[in-house]
Amino acid sequence: MTKKKSIDVLLHKFVPRHLLLTKEESLELLEKYQIEVTDLPQVFEKDPVAIAIGAKEGDIVRIIRDSYTTVSHMDYYRYVKKEKA
């Protein structure tokens, strides 16, 4: 019997930092841009990073990617969605 190796995807050099927004932070973001949660791009609940950070359907994830140009970093937002079976 072979033991499956567990890999922490959050430690990979090509995976930017992912943070779950609190409910308050999510409401502030949606109000700031006057959008609905479904207006954000999606990430599926079964995405390896979503699993690693404990994201559930309806959560908003902030992705912080380092920039090598004129700014220090870029923020991206995604909302978590269940995949259709």
C-alpha atoms as one frame of an Amber mdcrd trajectory, in Angstrom:
protein
   0.000   0.000   0.000   1.417   3.354  -1.079   0.973   6.352   1.163  -0.211
   9.484  -0.670   2.024  12.520  -0.184   0.324  15.629   1.121   1.433  18.826
  -0.583   0.720  22.298   0.782  -0.267  24.230  -2.342   0.009  27.522  -0.444
   3.784  27.082  -0.223   4.298  26.796  -3.990   6.243  29.723  -5.460   3.653
  30.364  -8.170   0.640  30.493  -5.821  -0.034  34.061  -4.658  -1.288  34.817
  -1.155  -4.997  34.073  -0.669  -7.063  35.535   2.168 -10.695  34.922   3.089
 -12.569  38.150   3.632 -14.761  38.462   6.721 -18.470  39.147   6.199 -17.859
  42.809   7.073 -14.946  43.099   4.621 -17.050  41.411   1.922 -19.919  43.865
   2.437 -17.496  46.824   2.333 -15.975  45.577  -0.940 -19.370  45.068  -2.578
 -20.583  48.462  -1.378 -17.383  50.230  -2.464 -17.720  48.998  -6.049 -21.552
  48.894  -6.009 -21.637  45.294  -7.211 -23.194  41.961  -6.270 -21.085  39.005
  -5.207 -21.901  37.228  -8.492 -20.333  40.112 -10.428 -16.921  38.926  -9.196
 -14.993  36.215 -11.052 -15.445  32.721  -9.661 -13.269  30.137  -8.011 -14.708
  26.700  -7.379 -15.084  25.273  -3.880 -12.992  22.242  -4.908 -10.044  24.370
  -6.088  -6.940  23.194  -4.185  -6.276  26.668  -2.744  -9.941  27.132  -1.763
  -9.774  23.823   0.103  -6.476  24.770   1.750  -7.829  28.069   3.132 -11.227
  26.630   4.084 -13.282  28.685   1.603 -16.958  27.791   1.325 -19.659  28.708
  -1.177 -20.452  32.437  -1.042 -17.122  33.455   0.524 -14.976  36.124  -1.106
 -11.252  35.477  -1.476  -8.676  38.249  -1.815  -5.669  37.244  -3.912  -2.529
  39.309  -3.426  -0.063  38.962  -6.269   3.352  40.618  -6.108   4.007  42.985
  -8.978   7.394  43.464 -10.571   6.469  46.682 -12.361   5.383  50.024 -10.908
   3.340  48.878  -7.886   4.194  46.603  -4.989   1.230  44.258  -5.406  -2.128
  43.764  -7.115  -5.316  42.611  -5.407  -7.819  40.331  -7.111 -11.114  39.095
  -5.732 -13.021  35.896  -6.422 -16.195  34.482  -4.990 -16.439  30.826  -4.130
 -18.980  28.744  -6.032 -19.960  25.073  -5.959 -19.285  23.185  -9.139 -22.279
  21.748 -10.938 -22.293  17.969 -10.813
